Amino acid sequence: MIGVIVLTTMTAAMNTPMAMAQEEKTGKETDWLQELTSRVTLNGYAQGGYAWQDATARSRNDFNLKRTLLWAKARITDRWSFLFMHDFSSVVQEFYTDYRLTTGPFVTVRVGQFKHSYSMENPLSPTQLELVDVYSQAVLYLAGEGPDPLNGVNYGRDLGAMIYGDLFDNHLHYELAVMNGQGINRRDGNSDKDYIAKIDVRPVDGLRIVASGQKGRGHAVGTAAWNPGIKEGDNYTRDRYSIGAEYKTGSYAPGRYKEARPVSVRAEWLGGKDGDVGSRGGYVTLAVPLLNGWDLVASVETFDRNTGTDGWAQTHVTAGVQYWFYKKCRFQIQYTRCFCGDKIGKDYNWLQSQIQVAF
């Protein structure tokens, strides 16, 4: 909340000369509250629910609160904006500024801490994704969402700078970034930077074909059982690639959340290398609207943490439904059967439910 207060104060200060000039021209007194509210928007969401699984000898079940995010975005000028995001269940997630260099959407510069461009799923909000567990296993690991002990928990975010834009009447979107490679809220552990590129081609309405890649060097903050060659404090090669596609029938209309949801299918194949150990995996996720706000959700995903050693692969098959009861608000229930390599553990069942409230 401190960040929001600072943000609104900064915005008001930046707008003072503009408002004074306007007042001098028109001779009318400026409505400061209206000026502020027209330039600052607040958004947020919370996700929590209940889960049961029998991955260990003794099954466990618990209620959980996964995310409680609030962010403020200030439109300083028509080309310049600033965003601050905090997760009250975790840490500060994002703070960055965007400045559009061209009159059209061709070149925009972003500097700060934000979700990096690698993979199709990582830049997407959890409020948009179909699975209760949000991202696929391959994206969770390779994009640095959390389960990689070498990289630490970074929620798919990093500190750096990016240039992005849309070309050819929005049929081509590009992103080029230079990042620390160390993750959120901490300095780089080495002098090397990570380079990330993404190309998003949109040949026809509803279809996206996306390729992304990352070239860099990590600085290990821990150790991983499947990659014993890297010790805590080591610098190591950390490269990534992905290619995927998504197709949606029609477009989403927020005011008609029960009638205008598209059928969507998204598939992606990803891979990477940490030191001498390669990892790879992929997913196919489908969402089909049924009736009166209900969707059918299905997904198949697989990921192998160490392609050179047997026993580290894992496959998830998920089926469930979700009910949109108001715009961005929904209830989800899903069952997942997990097939594990012998170095991970036994096969297990996973039942999850979640409620999402967003504005």
N, C-alpha and C positions, 0 to 999 in steps of 0.2 A: 504493500500500500504506500510505503514511502516513495517507491519509484513512481507511482501514479501521481502523487502530490508534486514531486519534483518535475515530472513531465508536464503537468498542467501549468505549473508556475513558469517553466521555460517557454511554453507555447504562448502564454499570455504576454510575457515579456517581449517575445519576438514579434508579436502582433501589434504592440503598442505604437510603433512608428506608422505602420500601415493604417491603423484605426484613426490615429491623429490626422493623417493626411486626408483620409476619407471624411472626417468630421469637418476639416477646414473647407473642403470642396463643397460639401452639401449643407454645412451650417447646422447639421443635426447632431444631437448627442448620441454617441455610440452605445448600443446595448451590449455591455461587456459579457453578460451571461450568454446571450445568443451567439455572440462572436466565438466564445470559447466552445460551447456545445456544438457549433457547426463544424469545428475543426478537430475535435477530439472524440473518438469513438471508443467505447469500452465493450469488450466481449469476454466470454468465459464459458467454462463447462466443467462438469464433474462426472466422473465415472466410478461406479462402485457396484459390488454385487456379492455373489456367493459362489464358491467352487468346491468340488469334491474330486479327489483322485486317489488311486491305489497304487502309486508308483513305488511305494516302499511296502515292507511286510505289514505295516500298520497303516491303513488308509487314514487320510486326513481331510477335514472339511473346515472351512472358515469363511466368515464374511470379510470383505476387503474394501478398501478405498484406494483405488489405483492412481487417480489423477484429480486435482482440483486446480485448474488453471484460470488465471485472469490476466488479460493483456489490454494495454491501451495503445492506440495508434493516433498520432498527431499529424494532421495535414498542415505543414508549416506554410508551403506554397503549393501551387498546382504541380510543381515538379519535385518538391522536397518533402519527405515524410520521415517520421521516427516511430519505432515500436519498442515497447518494453513488455516482457512476459515473465510471470512468476508462477511457479507451481507450489501451492501451499502444502502439498504432500512431499515436496522435495526441495529444490533449489531454484534460483533464478535460471530461467531457461534461455531467454533471448533478449538481446538489446542491440538494435542496429538502426542505421539510417540509410535510406534510399534517395538517390538523386538521379532524375532522368536527364540525360545530356542532350537528347534530341527532341524535336517537337512531337514526333510520333513515338511509338513504343519500341524503337529500334535499339537504343543503348541506354541502360540504366546501371548505375554503380551502387553496390551495397557494401557497407563496411560495418563490422561488429561481430556479434555472436549470433549464429542462426543455423537452421537445418541445412546441412550440405546437400549437394546435388546428386550424390551417388545413389543409384537405383531409382525405380519408379515409385516405390512405396514410401521410402524414407521421408521425402518432403511433404507427404500427405498428412493431414491431421488425423488423429485417432477417431475423431467424430465422423470422418468420411469412410473409414475402412470397415470391412464387413466382419472381421473376426474379433471375438472378445479378447483374444490374446494379441490383437492388433496386427503386428507385422509377422511375416513368415519367418521361419527359423533362419533361412539364409540371409535375409535382410537384417534380422536382429543381430546376427553375429558379424557379418561383413560390413554393415554400415555403422557399427559401433553403438547399437542401441542398448547394449548392456551385458550380454552373456560372454563376452570375450575378456578374460581376466588380464590379458596382456595390455589391452587398451583401456580397460576400466569402464565404468558406467558413464556414458556421455549422451544418451538419448538421441543419438544421430546428429549431434550438433558440434560445432567447432568455432574457433575464432579466426577471422580472416577477412578477405575482400573478394568480391565477385562482380563480374560484368555479365549482364543478361539482357535479353530482348527478344522481340518477335519480328520476323521478316516475311516478305512475300505474302502480304495480306493475312498474317497470322498462321500461315501454313508451316512455318518453321520457327521453333523456339530453341534458343541456345543459352548455355550457362558455362562460364569459365571462371574458376575460382583458385585462389592461392590461400591455403589454410595452415594453421600451426600443425595440425595433425595430432594434437595432444588432447583435444576434447574441451569440454566447457569449464569455465571458471578457474582455469589454471594456465600457467605459462608453459611454453614449449619446453620439452625435456631435452631437445637437441637443437642444433643449428639448421637442420634440414626442414624444408617446408613441403607440404603436400599439394599436389596439383590435381584438380578435379575438372572434368569436362562432361557436358551432356548435350546431346542433340535429340530434339523431340520433333518428329515429322508428323504433320497432320494432313494427309492427302485428301481426305473426305470428311464430312461431318461425322463425328462420333468415333473416328479411328485415330489412334496414336501409335506410332512406332518409335521406340525410345532406346537409345544406346548411351551408356555412361561408363566412365573409367576414372580410376584414381591411381596416381603414381606418387609414392612417398616412402618415408622411413619412420617407423614408430619408435617410441622409447618405452620399454616395458615397465608397467607399474605393478606387475605381479607375474605369476607363472601359470602355465597351462599343462595339464596332464598329457594332452594329446600333442604337445609341442615342447618336449623336454629340452631341446637345444637352445631355447631362449630363456635367460635368467632375468630376474628383476634388475632393472637398471641398464640392460643391454639395449643398444640401438639395432634395429632389424628392418629388413625390407618389408614394406606393407603396401602391396599393390592390389587393385581391385578392377573387375570389369563386370558389365551386365548388358543384356539385351532383352527387350520385351515388347509387348504390345497390349493395348487395351481397346475394347470396343464397347460403346454404349449406344443403345437405340433411343435417340431423342435426347433432350436436355432436362435437367432438374429445375423445377420452378418452386421456390420456397413457399409461395402462397398457396400452392396446390400440392402439398407434401404427400397426400394420399393418392392422388390421381396421376402425377407427373413423374414418378420415379422410373428410370430406364432399366431395362435388362442390361446387365454389365458382365463382361468377362475380361479378366486380366491375367496374363501369363508372363513369366520372366525367368530367365536363366542367369545365374550369377556365379562368380568365382573369384578367387584371390589367392595370394601367397603371403605367408608370414614367415620370414626367414626362408628355410628350405621346405616348409610344409605347405602343401596346397589344400584348399578347401573349395567345395562347389556344391550348388544345390539350385532348386527352383520350385515354382509353385504355379498352380492354376486355381483361381478363385472365381466363383460364379454367384451372382445375386439375381433372383427372378422375382418381380412383384407378383403377388398372388391376388389378394382382395382386401379392400378397406384398410390399407396401411400395413398389411402383412407381406413379408418377403421370405422366400426360401434362400438359404445360404449354404453353399457347399465349397469345399476346398480340399485339394490334395497337394502336399508339399513334402519335399525331401531335402536333407542336408547332410553332407559328410564333412566333418571337421578336419580329417586327415586322410586325404585320398591315397596316401602311400602305405597306410596301415589298416588292416581289417578291424572292424569292430566299433568304429566311430561314426557310423552312419545312423540316421534316424528319419523315420517317415511318419507324418501325421495325416490322418484322414478325418475330416470334420464335416458335420451336417447339423443344421439347426434352422431356427426361424428368428426373425426380428419384427417388432411391431412399432411403427412410427405413430406415436400418439399426439405429437405436436411439433411441426416443423423439424428442428434438429434434435428433438427429444425422442428416445426410443428405448424399448426393452428387448434384450437379446437372451436367448438360451441356446446352447450348443453342446453337442457331444463330440468328443475327439477320441479316436483310437490311436495310440502311439505305439509304433513298432521300433524297437531299439536294438542297436548293435550290442554285442556282449560286453563291450567295455563301458557302455553307458548304464546298463541295467536291464531289468525285465520289461516286457511289454506291459502297458498299463492303460486304464480308462480314465477319462477326464471329462467331467461335467461342469459347465460354467454358465452362470447367468449374470446379467449386468443391466443396470439402468443408467441411461445417459441423459443428463439435463444440460442444455446448452442455450446460449443466447448470443 
